Amino acid sequence: MLRLEKRPTPSRFWSWGTPVLAVALTMIAGGMLFALLGKDPFLAIKTIFWDPLFGEFAWYLRGQLLVKAGPLALIAVGLSLGFRAGIWNIGAEGQYIMGAVFGAAVGLAVYPTESRLIFPVMILAGAFGGWVWAMIPAILKTRFNTNEILVSLMLVYVAETILSKAATGFLRNPEGHGFPGSRSFSNYPAAHNPEIFAGTGMHWGVVAAFIAVIFCYVLLQRHIVGFQIKLAGQAPRAARFAGVDPNRLVVLCLGLSGALAGLAGVFEVSGPAGQISIDFSSGYGFTAIIVAFLGRLNPLGILLASLVMALTYVGGEGASTDLGLPKAAIQAFQGMLLFFLLGADLLSNYRIRFTLIGKETR
């Protein structure tokens, strides 16, 4: 007989061991999925996890890891602050899109002006766009006690509609012969986010991600606001007795996560993506939720988790091209990671006990 027994205190070993277990279980279940699709599971797993690091084209793919990990880390770090406080921002994808639209609109509004101030202003505009979009669920939550999960999620679809209007309307390239999409930022040096070191994938968005990780780590470990965030999530009643204003935390956490998602958007549109397009929405905002939990809502853990998830993006593209795996299978593979993480997380708070012939073993 199998039963669960609640631990007196959460297990420190399993708190950090469950992400490793979740990755291992994802590989096993993913291999079974690939086998059902008629592909060699071992070759598929090797293509996803080994080839980007040590394969024939690893010199190029390693740089792509930073390109993918930058926006994931930037968004996930912001989300982790709210998640720790029990504030559930599920609409980071919409904030990411709006950051890109706001930043691109500012840069294209002054085209073809050449000034060193254009790119910094675009960055501020991108952060502002993400912040504004996050303030909608924040205000509705604090004023009317609406559910921030539903509101932030529904706003993603509104943002996607605005993105479509931007690509086909108010930001469309007037010299693009009617095709949807804005001007290319790679041909607009004052508004371009280039690689800082050629071939490394390191651009200003990656730098911003490192800064955000350090900032949030210090905030959580050394600042009274970080203490209030953790207290609100672990003991809401105690937080209220300690004088923590829950509405203030909602505005702060949603605002920070929205601004960081907006930054990820503007760095992406001015760099790797290169333009506003109908398919600019890449799902980073949703994938960052997996990254946040895989990193245990810890900024340093999130940095590592973003690299692991970036590996599935880069390796998944290789598997799709070389092995003919459908992109939907790669997305399902990524989704399995969150599924197994949430399932394995049970071990942090419970121990499994077996009862055999009247005796119990652990």
Rosetta blueprint (number, residue, H / E / L):
1 M L
2 L E
3 R E
4 L E
5 E E
6 K E
7 R L
8 P L
9 T L
10 P L
11 S L
12 R H
13 F H
14 W H
15 S H
16 W H
17 G H
18 T H
19 P H
20 V H
21 L H
22 A H
23 V H
24 A H
25 L H
26 T H
27 M H
28 I H
29 A H
30 G H
31 G H
32 M H
33 L H
34 F H
35 A H
36 L H
37 L L
38 G L
39 K L
40 D L
41 P H
42 F H
43 L H
44 A H
45 I H
46 K H
47 T H
48 I H
49 F H
50 W L
51 D H
52 P H
53 L H
54 F H
55 G L
56 E L
57 F L
58 A H
59 W H
60 Y H
61 L H
62 R H
63 G H
64 Q H
65 L H
66 L H
67 V H
68 K H
69 A H
70 G H
71 P H
72 L H
73 A H
74 L H
75 I H
76 A H
77 V H
78 G H
79 L H
80 S H
81 L H
82 G H
83 F H
84 R H
85 A L
86 G L
87 I L
88 W L
89 N L
90 I L
91 G L
92 A H
93 E H
94 G H
95 Q H
96 Y H
97 I H
98 M H
99 G H
100 A H
101 V H
102 F H
103 G H
104 A H
105 A H
106 V H
107 G H
108 L H
109 A H
110 V L
111 Y L
112 P L
113 T L
114 E L
115 S L
116 R L
117 L L
118 I H
119 F H
120 P H
121 V H
122 M H
123 I H
124 L H
125 A H
126 G H
127 A H
128 F H
129 G H
130 G H
131 W H
132 V H
133 W H
134 A H
135 M H
136 I H
137 P H
138 A H
139 I H
140 L H
141 K H
142 T H
143 R H
144 F H
145 N L
146 T L
147 N L
148 E H
149 I H
150 L H
151 V H
152 S H
153 L H
154 M H
155 L H
156 V H
157 Y H
158 V H
159 A H
160 E H
161 T H
162 I H
163 L H
164 S H
165 K H
166 A H
167 A H
168 T H
169 G H
170 F H
171 L L
172 R L
173 N L
174 P L
175 E L
176 G L
177 H L
178 G L
179 F L
180 P L
181 G L
182 S L
183 R L
184 S L
185 F H
186 S H
187 N H
188 Y L
189 P H
190 A H
191 A H
192 H L
193 N L
194 P L
195 E E
196 I L
197 F L
198 A L
199 G L
200 T L
201 G L
202 M L
203 H E
204 W H
205 G H
206 V H
207 V H
208 A H
209 A H
210 F H
211 I H
212 A H
213 V H
214 I H
215 F H
216 C H
217 Y H
218 V H
219 L H
220 L H
221 Q H
222 R H
223 H L
224 I H
225 V H
226 G H
227 F H
228 Q H
229 I H
230 K H
231 L H
232 A H
233 G H
234 Q H
235 A L
236 P H
237 R H
238 A H
239 A H
240 R H
241 F H
242 A L
243 G L
244 V L
245 D L
246 P H
247 N H
248 R H
249 L H
250 V H
251 V H
252 L H
253 C H
254 L H
255 G H
256 L H
257 S H
258 G H
259 A H
260 L H
261 A H
262 G H
263 L H
264 A H
265 G H
266 V H
267 F H
268 E H
269 V H
270 S H
271 G L
272 P L
273 A L
274 G L
275 Q L
276 I L
277 S L
278 I L
279 D L
280 F L
281 S L
282 S L
283 G L
284 Y H
285 G H
286 F H
287 T H
288 A H
289 I H
290 I H
291 V H
292 A H
293 F H
294 L H
295 G L
296 R L
297 L L
298 N L
299 P H
300 L H
301 G H
302 I H
303 L H
304 L H
305 A H
306 S H
307 L H
308 V H
309 M H
310 A H
311 L H
312 T H
313 Y H
314 V H
315 G H
316 G H
317 E H
318 G H
319 A H
320 S H
321 T H
322 D H
323 L L
324 G L
325 L L
326 P L
327 K H
328 A H
329 A H
330 I H
331 Q H
332 A H
333 F H
334 Q H
335 G H
336 M H
337 L H
338 L H
339 F H
340 F H
341 L H
342 L H
343 G H
344 A H
345 D L
346 L H
347 L H
348 S H
349 N H
350 Y E
351 R E
352 I E
353 R E
354 F E
355 T E
356 L E
357 I L
358 G L
359 K E
360 E E
361 T E
362 R L
